[in-house]
Every structure is written in structure tokens, then in C-alpha cells.
Amino acid sequence: MAIKFVIVQIGTFTPPYLEGNLKRLSQIFPTNDIYLITNHPLLLKLEFRNVNVVKYSTCSEHELLLKNLSNRVDFREGFWRLSLERLLALTRFQIQNQIDHVLHLESDVIIFPNFPVELLQKHNDLLWCQYNTKLDVASLLYSPNVRSALFLQQSIENQLRLGKVQTDMSLLNTIRQNNESKVS
């Protein structure tokens, strides 16, 4: 089964490179499904071969959890909240659609034709990048199956309920360090 690429772009900001990156990804990987999850009216109208635009709306439970974030909500139009919310949007999308082999890309990540998608598909655990000993990043986040997506979603929700979450980067780091058998 082929890997599916997912980019989540929510909020009012639209990066100028997003459309070009989607078009390029579509051309380089013409047989792979590509999904753009967004709530932006202009992005909902994008049309590229093998790119599926999915309308996003937050669920009430996630809305309540995200409201309690302690970060400055005015920073870059709610950047920290949106960066966390995109992880919930990603997991919810994968769970609702029962999709395996999902690779989340941040919208500014450019991958090349020789990107080792086959190697990712051999993994049965969640994969993402470690930034340093205290922070991880979701620039590339691989979720092999719905079970993994459900685990990640529940872990994010649990961390948000504890009220100690600062950013998506610290949250991912905590989840990885507490679950080394499920996350690499």
C-alpha cells in the first residue's frame, strides 16, 4: 500500500510557498494520494492531480482542550495553538478515514523523488524528528496505521488535560520519551 502525504494548514495564514509545494509533490509522486487538510476558504478551492483537499473543523472536545493552553495566543496569529491543533487534525483525519501509511509534512518541507518512502512503510511505530533533548518536531511525522494515530491522539489529549503542554515540540518530546516502544 502506497504512502499518503498529508499537509495540514489551518488558520488564517497561508504561506506563499504552499501551493507550489503541493503542485511539486503531486508531480513527483503522481501515484500517491496527497491530502491538504485546511479550513482556509481559498485553499479549499485548490485543484491538483492526486491532491485531495479536506475541509477541517475542530471538534468540541479538542476546542476545549486547546483553549487552556498557556501560550500567548497573539503570537503569529495563534501559532502555538495551531501547531498543536494540526496534530489533532492529522490524527482525527487518519482515524476517521481508516488510512494506513500516512506521512505528515509541514508545508515548508520539500522532499525529493528519492525520498525513501519504502523504508518508512516497513516501520510499525510512529516516527518523527528529534530537535534536541527537550524538543521534537513534526516536520516529518509518519503514522503507520490507525492504531498508531489513535495512540498519538489519546496521548496528545492526555497531555493537554494535564495542562502542562507548552508547545507541539515539547508535547511530542514528552510522548516519545514516555513511549519508546511505540515512537522512534
One Martini backbone bead per residue (centre of mass of N, CA, C, O) as a GRO file, in nm:
protein
  184
    1MET     BB    1   0.096   0.036   0.023
    2ALA     BB    2   0.078   0.361  -0.020
    3ILE     BB    3   0.179   0.652   0.061
    4LYS     BB    4   0.051   0.931   0.247
    5PHE     BB    5   0.016   1.270   0.207
    6VAL     BB    6   0.018   1.532   0.469
    7ILE     BB    7  -0.127   1.858   0.493
    8VAL     BB    8  -0.156   2.113   0.746
    9GLN     BB    9  -0.375   2.413   0.705
   10ILE     BB   10  -0.449   2.635   0.958
   11GLY     BB   11  -0.607   2.924   0.942
   12THR     BB   12  -0.524   3.248   0.806
   13PHE     BB   13  -0.256   3.152   0.715
   14THR     BB   14  -0.072   3.163   0.395
   15PRO     BB   15   0.173   3.029   0.247
   16PRO     BB   16   0.334   3.102  -0.054
   17TYR     BB   17   0.453   2.786  -0.095
   18LEU     BB   18   0.222   2.574  -0.083
   19GLU     BB   19   0.120   2.541  -0.373
   20GLY     BB   20   0.397   2.460  -0.495
   21ASN     BB   21   0.442   2.211  -0.317
   22LEU     BB   22   0.193   2.052  -0.406
   23LYS     BB   23   0.257   2.042  -0.706
   24ARG     BB   24   0.531   1.901  -0.680
   25LEU     BB   25   0.435   1.649  -0.526
   26SER     BB   26   0.237   1.559  -0.751
   27GLN     BB   27   0.463   1.517  -0.969
   28ILE     BB   28   0.659   1.321  -0.810
   29PHE     BB   29   0.378   1.169  -0.678
   30PRO     BB   30   0.131   1.053  -0.884
   31THR     BB   31   0.042   0.773  -0.707
   32ASN     BB   32  -0.010   0.945  -0.464
   33ASP     BB   33  -0.172   1.046  -0.199
   34ILE     BB   34  -0.291   1.381  -0.134
   35TYR     BB   35  -0.334   1.593   0.157
   36LEU     BB   36  -0.539   1.878   0.243
   37ILE     BB   37  -0.581   2.031   0.552
   38THR     BB   38  -0.850   2.277   0.581
   39ASN     BB   39  -1.008   2.622   0.655
   40HIS     BB   40  -0.936   2.772   0.399
   41PRO     BB   41  -1.109   2.904   0.141
   42LEU     BB   42  -0.883   2.909  -0.081
   43LEU     BB   43  -0.768   2.617  -0.035
   44LEU     BB   44  -1.039   2.461  -0.097
   45LYS     BB   45  -0.991   2.530  -0.427
   46LEU     BB   46  -0.780   2.344  -0.485
   47GLU     BB   47  -0.624   2.190  -0.793
   48PHE     BB   48  -0.478   1.866  -0.809
   49ARG     BB   49  -0.336   1.605  -0.888
   50ASN     BB   50  -0.375   1.386  -0.618
   51VAL     BB   51  -0.531   1.619  -0.457
   52ASN     BB   52  -0.690   1.634  -0.142
   53VAL     BB   53  -0.937   1.839  -0.015
   54VAL     BB   54  -0.990   1.902   0.337
   55LYS     BB   55  -1.223   1.988   0.557
   56TYR     BB   56  -1.182   2.178   0.853
   57SER     BB   57  -1.294   2.104   1.193
   58THR     BB   58  -1.333   2.139   1.505
   59CYS     BB   59  -1.374   1.981   1.794
   60SER     BB   60  -1.507   2.030   2.101
   61GLU     BB   61  -1.293   1.881   2.270
   62HIS     BB   62  -1.043   2.022   2.145
   63GLU     BB   63  -1.125   2.309   2.202
   64LEU     BB   64  -1.112   2.286   2.511
   65LEU     BB   65  -0.813   2.197   2.532
   66LEU     BB   66  -0.689   2.449   2.372
   67LYS     BB   67  -0.789   2.687   2.559
   68ASN     BB   68  -0.567   2.606   2.800
   69LEU     BB   69  -0.339   2.741   2.693
   70SER     BB   70  -0.039   2.933   2.793
   71ASN     BB   71   0.004   3.070   2.539
   72ARG     BB   72   0.038   3.311   2.321
   73VAL     BB   73  -0.226   3.396   2.109
   74ASP     BB   74  -0.082   3.644   1.944
   75PHE     BB   75   0.126   3.469   1.825
   76ARG     BB   76   0.112   3.433   1.505
   77GLU     BB   77  -0.199   3.376   1.505
   78GLY     BB   78  -0.176   3.114   1.698
   79PHE     BB   79   0.062   2.912   1.649
   80TRP     BB   80   0.068   2.708   1.892
   81ARG     BB   81  -0.215   2.606   1.862
   82LEU     BB   82  -0.202   2.520   1.559
   83SER     BB   83   0.034   2.316   1.590
   84LEU     BB   84  -0.140   2.129   1.770
   85GLU     BB   85  -0.402   2.102   1.602
   86ARG     BB   86  -0.276   1.955   1.356
   87LEU     BB   87  -0.233   1.686   1.505
   88LEU     BB   88  -0.535   1.636   1.554
   89ALA     BB   89  -0.619   1.650   1.257
   90LEU     BB   90  -0.449   1.415   1.162
   91THR     BB   91  -0.557   1.189   1.345
   92ARG     BB   92  -0.856   1.220   1.279
   93PHE     BB   93  -0.831   1.164   0.979
   94GLN     BB   94  -0.710   0.878   0.997
   95ILE     BB   95  -0.935   0.753   1.165
   96GLN     BB   96  -1.193   0.825   0.997
   97ASN     BB   97  -1.048   0.693   0.717
   98GLN     BB   98  -0.873   0.443   0.755
   99ILE     BB   99  -0.550   0.514   0.730
  100ASP     BB  100  -0.250   0.415   0.603
  101HIS     BB  101   0.045   0.548   0.561
  102VAL     BB  102   0.131   0.839   0.704
  103LEU     BB  103   0.273   1.156   0.586
  104HIS     BB  104   0.369   1.429   0.747
  105LEU     BB  105   0.391   1.769   0.627
  106GLU     BB  106   0.523   2.045   0.627
  107SER     BB  107   0.474   2.311   0.409
  108ASP     BB  108   0.813   2.361   0.398
  109VAL     BB  109   0.859   2.074   0.296
  110ILE     BB  110   1.106   1.922   0.088
  111ILE     BB  111   1.093   1.656  -0.133
  112PHE     BB  112   1.238   1.394  -0.301
  113PRO     BB  113   1.222   1.132  -0.522
  114ASN     BB  114   1.433   0.965  -0.316
  115PHE     BB  115   1.249   0.923  -0.101
  116PRO     BB  116   1.213   0.665   0.156
  117VAL     BB  117   0.913   0.528   0.162
  118GLU     BB  118   0.972   0.222   0.198
  119LEU     BB  119   1.104   0.244   0.478
  120LEU     BB  120   0.864   0.353   0.635
  121GLN     BB  121   0.662   0.109   0.572
  122LYS     BB  122   0.830  -0.090   0.773
  123HIS     BB  123   0.705   0.058   1.000
  124ASN     BB  124   0.518   0.026   1.333
  125ASP     BB  125   0.594   0.316   1.416
  126LEU     BB  126   0.633   0.611   1.521
  127LEU     BB  127   0.762   0.904   1.339
  128TRP     BB  128   1.011   1.153   1.428
  129CYS     BB  129   1.176   1.448   1.507
  130GLN     BB  130   1.469   1.544   1.668
  131TYR     BB  131   1.602   1.836   1.802
  132ASN     BB  132   1.640   1.762   2.111
  133THR     BB  133   1.611   1.672   2.448
  134LYS     BB  134   1.318   1.863   2.461
  135LEU     BB  135   1.266   1.853   2.138
  136ASP     BB  136   1.027   1.809   1.881
  137VAL     BB  137   0.928   1.737   1.535
  138ALA     BB  138   0.668   1.756   1.255
  139SER     BB  139   0.789   1.778   0.969
  140LEU     BB  140   0.805   1.463   1.011
  141LEU     BB  141   0.522   1.229   1.023
  142TYR     BB  142   0.477   0.887   1.098
  143SER     BB  143   0.179   0.680   1.037
  144PRO     BB  144   0.106   0.344   0.992
  145ASN     BB  145  -0.175   0.356   1.161
  146VAL     BB  146  -0.463   0.382   1.337
  147ARG     BB  147  -0.351   0.295   1.610
  148SER     BB  148  -0.132   0.515   1.619
  149ALA     BB  149  -0.321   0.757   1.594
  150LEU     BB  150  -0.479   0.699   1.851
  151PHE     BB  151  -0.243   0.714   2.043
  152LEU     BB  152  -0.161   1.005   1.977
  153GLN     BB  153  -0.426   1.143   2.042
  154GLN     BB  154  -0.445   1.048   2.340
  155SER     BB  155  -0.175   1.171   2.428
  156ILE     BB  156  -0.243   1.462   2.368
  157GLU     BB  157  -0.496   1.484   2.541
  158ASN     BB  158  -0.360   1.411   2.810
  159GLN     BB  159  -0.158   1.647   2.813
  160LEU     BB  160  -0.375   1.870   2.802
  161ARG     BB  161  -0.519   1.789   3.068
  162LEU     BB  162  -0.263   1.846   3.250
  163GLY     BB  163  -0.152   2.147   3.160
  164LYS     BB  164   0.178   2.128   3.049
  165VAL     BB  165   0.160   2.241   2.776
  166GLN     BB  166   0.343   2.441   2.540
  167THR     BB  167   0.417   2.263   2.281
  168ASP     BB  168   0.450   2.049   2.024
  169MET     BB  169   0.750   1.987   2.090
  170SER     BB  170   0.717   1.902   2.390
  171LEU     BB  171   0.498   1.693   2.350
  172LEU     BB  172   0.650   1.495   2.163
  173ASN     BB  173   0.880   1.443   2.357
  174THR     BB  174   0.714   1.320   2.586
  175ILE     BB  175   0.589   1.089   2.427
  176ARG     BB  176   0.851   0.953   2.339
  177GLN     BB  177   0.986   0.913   2.622
  178ASN     BB  178   0.720   0.744   2.734
  179ASN     BB  179   0.724   0.565   2.427
  180GLU     BB  180   0.970   0.386   2.294
  181SER     BB  181   0.794   0.139   2.168
  182LYS     BB  182   0.609   0.355   1.969
  183VAL     BB  183   0.857   0.566   1.933
  184SER     BB  184   1.112   0.724   1.692
   0.00000   0.00000   0.00000
